[in-house]
Amino acid sequence: VDAISNLSVPPSASNHIAPSTMMYMNSQYNHPACNKLFLGPNLSRDGKSHGSSTAVPKAPKAPEKPLMAYMRYSRKVWDEVKANQPDLKLWEIGKIIGKMWRELPSADKQVYNAEYESEKGEYQELLKSYHNSPAYQSYLQAKGRAEAFEAESRAMERDDSCISIEPADDGSGDTDEGFSVKHVAAARFQRNHRLMQDILTDPAVVPSGRGIVTQQRYDILKNQVQSLQKHQSKLQTELVDIENNHAHTKRKWKDQGNKFTTEMKRLKTMTPQEFYAEFKKKEEQQKLLREEMERKNKEKMEAKAEEARKLAEKEKEEKKEEEEKKEEGKEEDEKKSESEDKMEVTTSEEAVKDETEKKEETPTEDQPIDKTNETEETESKETNNEEQNEETKDEVSNTQTDIKS
């Protein structure tokens, strides 16, 4: 079992803090080994400070700022607009008043601006006297003391060495220093727990997952950087182009201004007669230029008309040539069709003759040959062939008429 030890406050804090004002702060539901001990002056059970030393005093009432010109006009016109249109909301009334203010003449605006300027001067004088008043100076001093005390208390809370554990004097036996045995035992237990944790744990700190960057995340960030660089270069080139265009237009306007000033100086030195003579001369030059332009335009129109006429003639000639070629082709087709018809007729006649000759040459012995019947058959065949030839000729003529049409 460890020896009984006493808690003592560091010298920096013990100079202005009495031991009787020190309190032990701990939650009633948690074990002291898992919580931090809070030792300090004027602390309540919930860890909040109390007392007049940490309270920031309230500042004395400052002079009111003067209303702006628009606010004066709005205050004057608000009731009238509200009475005329009671169904409107506050922001809608504000929009209407803003529009009225923008449309207000500058002379009327000047009245409100003059009132604001006069009250502004009075406000500045009152503000100077307010800052130099003893009440405001005492407020600043109290505020500075409270801020300093608060900063010091925060520094003590952040300092881990605000509690020191020292060996107790065995012969003293005096434990009545503002701390109970329970508080001392809890502090000693927390001290021992912290020391064991420091001894047994690995001093290496495990990095958090946020600090680890994977290859996928690295590639994404790399692509983002490249896209941002491209975008930056593009914006830089656009900016350079804009600057160049601006410089060009600026130089152009400057040249035009110089030209205008020189022309104005020249015209100021001229007499009315000289100006009239120059005006007449320029008018004649303009007239000549107009005539020249009209002549050139006329020549261009004539050349275009001539080209159009030539193109029309060329198209007519091409159409005539195409028609002649078509007619020649049609005549050749007619000749071919006539020759083919003649060939068919001759071949059919020859075939009929061959058949008749074969029949005459091969008579049967049993049946007598009836010459009258054979002649009738041959005549009927010839008539049929003639009719067929006439029909083919009619068809050929009809096809030729159709082709011509």
C-alpha positions in Angstrom: 0.0 0.0 0.0 1.3 3.4 -0.9 2.0 5.9 1.8 -0.5 8.6 2.5 0.4 11.6 0.4 -0.8 15.2 0.4 -1.8 17.4 -2.5 -0.2 20.8 -2.9 -0.8 23.6 -5.4 2.1 24.9 -7.4 3.8 28.1 -6.2 2.5 30.1 -9.1 -1.1 29.4 -8.1 -0.6 29.3 -4.3 0.4 32.9 -4.2 -3.1 34.2 -4.8 -5.4 31.2 -4.0 -6.2 30.2 -0.5 -6.4 26.5 0.4 -9.8 26.9 1.9 -11.2 28.1 -1.5 -9.9 25.0 -3.4 -12.5 22.3 -4.2 -12.4 18.9 -5.8 -14.6 18.6 -9.0 -15.8 15.1 -10.1 -18.9 13.7 -11.6 -21.0 11.6 -9.2 -21.7 8.9 -11.8 -18.2 8.2 -13.1 -15.2 6.5 -11.6 -12.3 8.9 -10.7 -9.8 6.8 -12.6 -11.5 7.6 -15.9 -12.0 11.4 -15.2 -9.8 14.4 -14.9 -9.5 16.2 -11.5 -10.5 19.9 -11.5 -8.9 21.9 -8.7 -9.3 25.6 -8.6 -10.7 28.6 -6.9 -14.5 29.4 -6.6 -15.7 26.3 -8.5 -19.2 24.9 -8.1 -20.2 21.2 -8.4 -20.8 21.6 -12.2 -17.4 23.0 -12.9 -18.6 26.6 -13.6 -16.8 29.5 -12.0 -18.7 32.0 -9.8 -17.8 35.1 -8.0 -17.2 38.8 -8.9 -13.6 38.2 -10.0 -14.5 36.5 -13.3 -17.6 38.5 -14.2 -17.2 40.9 -17.1 -18.9 44.2 -16.1 -21.5 45.8 -18.3 -20.5 48.8 -20.4 -22.2 52.2 -19.7 -24.8 53.3 -22.2 -23.2 54.8 -25.4 -24.8 57.7 -27.3 -27.1 56.6 -30.1 -25.9 56.8 -33.7 -27.7 59.2 -36.0 -30.1 57.7 -38.6 -29.0 57.6 -42.2 -30.8 59.7 -44.8 -32.7 56.7 -46.2 -33.8 55.5 -42.8 -35.1 59.0 -42.0 -37.1 59.0 -45.2 -38.3 55.5 -44.6 -39.5 56.4 -41.0 -41.3 59.4 -42.4 -43.1 57.6 -45.3 -43.7 54.2 -43.7 -47.1 54.9 -42.1 -48.4 56.5 -45.3 -47.4 53.5 -47.4 -48.8 51.1 -44.8 -52.1 53.0 -44.7 -52.5 52.9 -48.5 -51.6 49.2 -48.8 -52.4 47.5 -45.5 -52.2 43.9 -46.9 -48.5 44.1 -47.8 -45.8 42.4 -45.8 -42.9 44.3 -44.2 -40.3 43.4 -46.9 -42.8 44.4 -49.6 -43.3 47.8 -48.0 -39.5 48.1 -47.8 -39.2 47.4 -51.5 -41.7 50.1 -52.3 -40.0 52.6 -50.1 -36.6 51.8 -51.6 -38.1 52.4 -55.1 -39.5 55.7 -53.9 -36.2 56.7 -52.5 -34.4 55.9 -55.7 -36.9 58.0 -57.7 -36.8 60.9 -55.2 -35.2 64.1 -56.6 -31.7 64.9 -55.5 -32.9 68.2 -53.9 -35.2 66.3 -51.6 -32.4 63.8 -50.8 -30.1 66.6 -49.9 -32.4 67.7 -47.1 -32.2 64.3 -45.4 -28.4 64.1 -46.0 -27.9 67.6 -44.4 -29.9 66.5 -41.3 -27.7 63.3 -41.1 -24.5 65.3 -41.4 -25.4 67.7 -38.7 -26.4 64.9 -36.3 -23.2 63.0 -37.2 -21.0 65.9 -36.0 -22.9 66.0 -32.7 -22.6 62.2 -32.4 -18.8 62.3 -32.9 -18.5 64.9 -30.1 -20.6 62.9 -27.8 -18.7 59.7 -28.6 -15.4 61.4 -27.7 -16.7 62.6 -24.4 -18.2 59.1 -23.7 -14.8 57.5 -24.3 -13.1 60.0 -22.0 -15.7 59.6 -19.2 -14.6 58.0 -15.9 -17.4 55.4 -16.1 -16.1 54.1 -19.5 -12.5 54.1 -18.2 -13.4 52.1 -15.2 -15.3 49.7 -17.4 -12.2 49.2 -19.6 -10.1 48.5 -16.5 -12.6 46.0 -15.1 -12.9 44.3 -18.5 -9.1 44.0 -18.8 -8.8 42.5 -15.3 -11.6 40.0 -16.1 -10.0 38.9 -19.4 -6.6 38.5 -17.7 -8.1 36.4 -14.9 -10.0 34.3 -17.5 -6.9 33.7 -19.6 -4.9 32.7 -16.5 -7.6 30.3 -15.4 -7.7 28.7 -18.9 -3.9 28.3 -18.8 -4.1 26.6 -15.4 -6.8 24.2 -16.8 -4.6 23.3 -19.8 -1.6 22.8 -17.6 -1.3 19.1 -16.7 1.2 19.8 -13.9 -1.3 21.9 -11.9 -1.5 19.0 -9.4 1.6 17.7 -7.8 1.8 14.7 -5.5 4.4 14.8 -2.7 5.3 12.3 0.1 3.4 12.9 3.3 4.9 13.6 6.6 4.2 10.5 8.7 4.5 12.4 12.0 2.2 15.2 11.1 -1.1 13.4 10.7 -2.8 16.7 9.7 -5.2 16.1 6.7 -7.5 19.1 7.3 -6.3 21.3 4.4 -9.5 21.6 2.5 -9.4 18.1 1.0 -11.0 14.9 2.3 -9.4 11.5 2.4 -11.6 10.5 -0.4 -10.3 13.2 -2.6 -6.7 12.4 -1.8 -7.2 8.7 -2.4 -8.8 9.4 -5.8 -6.0 11.6 -6.8 -3.4 9.0 -5.8 -5.3 6.3 -7.7 -5.4 8.4 -10.8 -1.6 9.2 -10.4 -0.8 5.5 -10.1 -3.0 4.6 -13.0 -1.4 7.2 -15.3 2.1 6.0 -14.3 1.3 2.4 -15.0 -0.2 3.3 -18.4 3.0 5.3 -19.3 5.2 2.3 -18.3 3.3 -0.5 -19.9 2.0 1.0 -23.1 4.0 1.3 -26.3 5.4 4.9 -26.8 4.7 4.7 -30.5 1.6 6.6 -31.5 -0.9 4.8 -33.8 -1.7 7.1 -36.7 -5.3 7.9 -37.3 -7.1 6.7 -40.4 -7.5 10.3 -41.7 -3.7 10.6 -42.2 -3.4 7.5 -44.3 -3.6 8.1 -48.0 -4.4 5.2 -50.3 -3.2 4.9 -53.9 -6.7 5.5 -55.3 -7.0 8.6 -53.2 -3.6 9.7 -54.3 -4.5 9.2 -58.0 -7.8 11.2 -57.5 -5.9 14.1 -55.9 -3.3 14.0 -58.6 -6.0 14.2 -61.3 -7.6 17.1 -59.4 -4.3 18.9 -59.2 -3.7 18.4 -63.0 -7.2 19.7 -63.9 -6.7 22.7 -61.6 -3.3 23.5 -63.2 -4.9 23.2 -66.7 -7.8 25.5 -65.6 -5.3 27.9 -64.1 -3.2 28.0 -67.3 -6.4 28.5 -69.3 -7.5 31.4 -67.1 -4.0 32.9 -67.3 -4.1 32.9 -71.1 -7.6 34.3 -71.2 -6.5 37.0 -68.8 -3.5 37.9 -71.0 -5.8 38.0 -74.0 -8.2 40.3 -72.2 -5.4 42.6 -71.1 -4.1 42.7 -74.7 -7.5 43.5 -76.1 -8.0 46.2 -73.4 -4.6 47.7 -74.2 -5.4 47.7 -77.9 -8.8 49.4 -77.4 -7.3 51.8 -75.0 -4.6 52.7 -77.5 -7.2 53.0 -80.3 -9.3 55.4 -78.2 -6.3 57.4 -77.3 -5.3 57.8 -80.9 -8.8 58.8 -81.8 -8.8 61.3 -79.0 -5.5 62.8 -80.1 -6.8 62.9 -83.7 -10.0 64.7 -82.5 -8.0 67.2 -80.4 -5.7 68.1 -83.4 -8.7 68.4 -85.7 -10.4 70.7 -83.2 -7.3 72.9 -82.9 -7.1 73.1 -86.7 -10.7 74.1 -87.0 -10.4 76.7 -84.3 -7.6 78.4 -86.3 -9.7 78.5 -89.5 -12.0 81.3 -90.7 -15.6 80.7 -91.8 -14.7 81.2 -95.4 -11.9 78.7 -95.2 -14.2 76.2 -93.5 -16.9 76.7 -96.1 -14.3 76.2 -98.9 -13.0 73.0 -97.3 -16.5 71.8 -96.7 -17.4 72.3 -100.4 -14.2 70.5 -101.5 -15.0 67.6 -99.2 -18.5 67.5 -100.6 -17.3 67.4 -104.1 -14.8 64.6 -103.2 -17.7 62.7 -101.6 -19.8 63.2 -104.7 -17.0 61.9 -106.9 -16.5 58.9 -104.6 -20.2 58.1 -104.8 -20.2 58.3 -108.6 -17.2 56.0 -108.7 -18.8 53.5 -106.4 -22.0 53.6 -108.5 -20.0 53.1 -111.7 -18.2 50.1 -110.2 -21.5 48.6 -108.9 -23.0 49.1 -112.4 -20.1 47.4 -114.0 -20.3 44.5 -111.5 -24.0 44.1 -112.2 -23.5 44.1 -116.0 -20.7 41.5 -115.6 -23.0 39.3 -113.5 -25.8 39.7 -116.1 -23.4 38.8 -118.9 -22.3 35.7 -117.0 -25.9 34.7 -116.3 -26.7 35.1 -120.0 -23.7 33.0 -121.0 -24.7 30.3 -118.6 -28.3 30.2 -119.9 -27.1 29.9 -123.5 -24.7 27.1 -122.5 -27.5 25.3 -120.7 -29.7 25.6 -123.8 -27.0 24.2 -126.1 -26.5 21.3 -123.7 -30.2 20.6 -123.6 -30.3 20.6 -127.5 -27.4 18.2 -127.7 -29.1 15.9 -125.2 -32.3 15.9 -127.2 -30.4 15.2 -130.5 -28.7 12.3 -128.8 -32.0 10.9 -127.5 -33.5 11.2 -131.0 -30.6 9.4 -132.6 -30.8 6.7 -130.0 -34.6 6.3 -130.7 -34.0 6.0 -134.5 -31.3 3.3 -133.9 -33.7 1.4 -131.6 -36.5 1.6 -134.3 -34.1 0.3 -136.9 -33.0 -2.5 -134.7 -36.6 -3.4 -133.8 -37.6 -3.5 -137.6 -34.7 -5.7 -138.5 -35.5 -8.0 -135.6 -39.2 -8.2 -136.8 -38.1 -9.0 -140.4 -35.8 -11.7 -139.1 -38.6 -13.2 -137.1 -41.0 -13.2 -140.1 -38.4 -14.8 -142.4 -37.6 -17.5 -139.8 -41.3 -18.2 -139.3 -41.9 -18.5 -143.0 -38.9 -20.8 -143.4 -40.2 -23.0 -140.6 -43.6 -23.3 -142.2 -42.1 -24.2 -145.5 -39.9 -26.9 -143.9 -42.9 -28.4 -142.2 -45.0 -28.5 -145.4 -42.1 -30.1 -147.3 -41.7 -32.7 -144.7 -45.3 -33.6 -144.8 -45.3 -33.8 -148.6 -42.3 -36.1 -148.6 -43.6 -38.6 -146.0 -47.1 -39.8 -147.1 -48.5 -43.0 -145.6 -49.4 -46.1 -147.8 -52.5 -47.1 -145.9 -54.2 -43.7 -146.0 -54.6 -42.0 -149.3 -53.3 -38.6 -149.6 -55.9 -36.0 -150.0 -54.3 -33.1 -151.8 -57.2 -30.8 -151.3 -57.0 -31.2 -147.5 -53.3 -30.5 -147.5 -53.6 -27.4 -149.6 -56.4 -26.1 -147.3 -54.2 -26.8 -144.3 -51.2 -25.0 -145.8 -53.4 -22.1 -146.8 -54.8 -21.8 -143.3 -51.3 -22.0 -141.9 -50.1 -19.3 -144.2 -53.0 -17.1 -143.3 -52.3 -17.6 -139.6 -48.7 -16.7 -140.1 -49.6 -13.6 -142.0 -52.0 -12.6 -139.2 -49.3 -13.2 -136.7 -46.8 -11.1 -138.7 -49.4 -8.3 -139.0 -50.0 -8.4 -135.2 -46.2 -8.2 -134.5 -46.0 -5.3 -136.9 -48.8 -3.5 -135.1 -47.2 -4.1 -131.7 -43.9 -2.8 -133.1 -45.6 0.3 -134.4 -47.4 0.9 -131.1 -44.2 0.6 -129.2 -42.5 3.1 -131.5 -45.4 5.5 -131.1 -45.2 5.1 -127.3 -41.4 5.7 -127.4 -41.9 8.9 -129.5 -44.6 10.2 -127.2 
